[in-house]
Amino acid sequence: MTPIAECKGISLCVDEAGYLSFTNSPYYAHRHLASVDLYPKRGSGEARSPVEGTVIEARKLKVMDDYFIAIEAGEYEACVKILHAKPIVNVGDHVRPGDLIGHLVWSPFYGFWTDPHMHVEVRPIHDRLRARGGYPLDPTPVMKRIRLEKQTPESLKVEQCSERYILLKPTIHSSSFATGLILSYHGTLLTLEGGLPHYGHGAFWSEFDNLSGPVLKHIKGSFQVDFVRDGYVHFTFPRSATVVRGYEYRGVGLFLDDPHLKLIPKRLGEGNLKVGDEIPLNDVLPFKNVLS
């Protein structure tokens, strides 16, 4: 298990075979760096603990077909909230990072293109289920693992097609803990994360703790920046269609530590690409006119 965030003395980890996203979601906590979605290796349904602590709640939600696990950890009356995993643990169990705690379920929160994952927050122990009120996460651990190299040639190959989405992969990708989209702003490499443009927000990540003034000025001149936290820049932008080879798609999903770009159709089963097709990276960029 690899540490990817800290909060209230709690270290959150991800399975080394999996991938993650702080921003690729429409929900409130993901717009405020207060949650992270942890995905297992594609095809796996295992939910493994991201934290060490004691299970204080493990149950089905009353109002929808989903599940909730709470794990007490740290030293600040805080706990870790986990959604979308049917628990196999019981209250009082002590778990460590990597322990099997449940099996992922298909949640009513998902869009048809969403892969099963755990939604994870750090929250006050006496207010552990609400949609708002989670503590902001410190993503320094994952930022220290990001290593960016400009990928050339800038083209994508269709690796997998399903009725839910199409997986595209850069023909060359050697960066570490990056997404499949790496951009250059005034000579600084950034990786772009989020559901773009369908969720209306996203984030730039850098391998540097602090971005230079010219880079931030350029980004702020092109996007509606909400906040900057060291090498993390969160922004919003208008929703619009993504057009690939004359065909309209909903958008592109980008995840940390995953080289793929998930191309999402407007409706289930639609699309105009097949395995082996190769397309220019610029064809799927949601904002071509602001790159430098």
C-alpha positions, 0 to 999 in steps of 0.5 A: 500500500502506498501513502497518498494523503494525510489528515488529522494524523491519519495516513491514507493509502492506495493499493499499489495495483490500483489508481485514484482520483481526488477530483474526478467526481461531481460531488461536493467533497471532491470540489474541495479536496476533502475526499479521494476515490480509490480504485482497485486494479480494473476487473477487481472487486476487492475493497482493501482498507486505506488506513489503520484503525478500528471499525466503529460502523459497518452497515447498509445505508437506509435510504439507498442501495449502498454501504458505509464503513467508518474506521476510527484512526488518528488522535483528533476524534476523527474517523475515515468514512468509506462508501460503496463497499459491502463490509465483511468486517464488524464493529470492533475489528482492527484493520491495517492498510491492505486488509480486505474489508469488503467487496465493491458494489454498484452504487446509485451515486455512479454514472454508467461510465463509473468503475467501482471504487471506494469513496474515502473521507476523513471526518469528525467522529460524531459527524461521520456520514454527511455529504459535507463537513469533511476535513481537507486532505493534504495530498503531499504524499502523492505529490512527492510521487509524481514524476512528469515526462512529456510524452511523445509522440502525442497520440493515443491508441484505443486499448479497450472498448465497452458500451460504457466507455473507451479506454485510450492510452498514450503510445508513450507514457513513462511518467509516475503517478500521473494521469494520461494527459501531461501539459506544458505551461511556460516550460513547467509540466503539469498533469491534468485530473478530473472528468472533463468537461462533463463534471465542470471542474478539474485540477492540475498537479505538479511534482513541485511543492509550489508552482512558479508565479508565471505558471499560476498567472497563465493558468488563472488567466485561462481558467476560473481557479478556485484555490491553489494548494502547493502543487495542486490547482483546482479550477472550474469551466463551462461544460461542453461536448467533446468531439472525436472524429466528428462524433460527440462524446460526454467527456474524458476521465483522467485518474492519478497513477493511470495512463489511460484516458477514459472516453465517455459516450453521450449514451450507453453503447454509443461510439465510433472507435474500435480497438487499435484505432490511433488518434491525435492527443489534441483531438480529445483535449477539452481546451486546446486554445490555452496550451503553451 
